[in-house]
Amino acid sequence: TVSGVKSAEDAFARSEGLESLRCILQGQGQQISDEHCHAAGIIAAEMLEAATEALSRSMYHHERGDLFRSVEALEALSNAIRLECASRQRESEVHALPPLN
C-alpha cells in the first residue's frame, strides 16, 4: 500500500503534506506553515516506518545497502522536521507570553 485515505479531504491533506516535505527537502521549510511542517513530519515518519519494515524483510544482500541508506536518510529527515516543529513551537510560546513588568 502506497497511501490509503478515507476521504477526499484526507487525500488533499496528504498531498499538502507531500508538498511541504518537498519544500523542506529543497531548503524552503521557512515558507510553510506550522501545520504543514507537522504534516510533513507525519509523512516522513510513515516513509521511515515503511523503509524500516522493508529492510527487516529483505532477504537479498544487494537490496539491504540501498534500504539501509534510505532508512538513514529518512531518520535524518524525520529528526530535522521534528526539530523544526519543536523550534516553531518554542517560538510561538515565547511570543505568546505576556511582557515582563
N, C-alpha and C positions, 0 to 999 in steps of 0.2 A: 504494500500500500504506500503510495507516494504521499497522498494527502486525502483525508476523509473529513468532510464538513457536513453539518446538518442542515444548513440553510444558505441562501444567497448572501445574507448578512455575514455569516461566518466566512464564506468564501472571499468576500470583499475585505474583511479584516485580515485574512491570511495574505491576500495579495498586497495589502498595505504593509504588513509585517515583512514580506519579502522585499518590497521596495525599500523599506527602512534598512534592512540588512544590506542591501546593495549600497545605499548611501554610506553606511558605516564602513563597509569594505573599501569604498573609494575615498575615505577620509573626509566625508562630508557629514559626519554624525551630528555636528552642531546645528545642522539645518533641519533636523527632525524634532518632533515634539517628544515630551517625556513619555506619553502614551505609546508612541511609535517606537521609541527606544525599548520600552518594556516588551512590545510585540516582537521586535527583532530578537530579543533575548529568549523569548519562548520558542521561536522558530529555530534559533541556533541550538538550544537545548534539545529540541526534538531531533535535529540533524545529528547531534553528538550521540544521542541515545541510539539512533539507527546505525550509525557508523560503528559504535562500540559493540552492538549486537552482531553486526556483520563480521567484525574482527573476531569475536568469540566463536562464531560458527564456521569461519573459514578453515578449510582443511588443506588448502593449497598454499605452499610456502611462497610462491611468486606473487600471490594476492596480498599476503599479510603485510608486506612492506608498504604498499600503497595505502592499505587500510589503516595501518598504524600511523602513517604520516597524516592521513585525513583526520584521525581521532585527535592527534596532537594539535593540528591546526584549528579544529573545531573547539577544543578545550581552550586554546588561547583566545579565540574569538569570543567564546562564551564568557570567559573571565573579563575580557576587555569591556564587553557590553555590561556585565554585572557591575564593574567598577564605575562605568559611565552613569548608569542608572543610580547607583548609590551616591555618586558625587552630585548629581542633579537633585536628589532627594535632600541631601545636606544643605545645598544652596537654597532650595525653596524653604527649608525650615529656618535658616538664618534670616532670610528676607521676611519671613512671617513673624519673627519675634518682635515684640514691642520695643521701642527705643529705651535705652537705659537712661535713668534720670540722675 
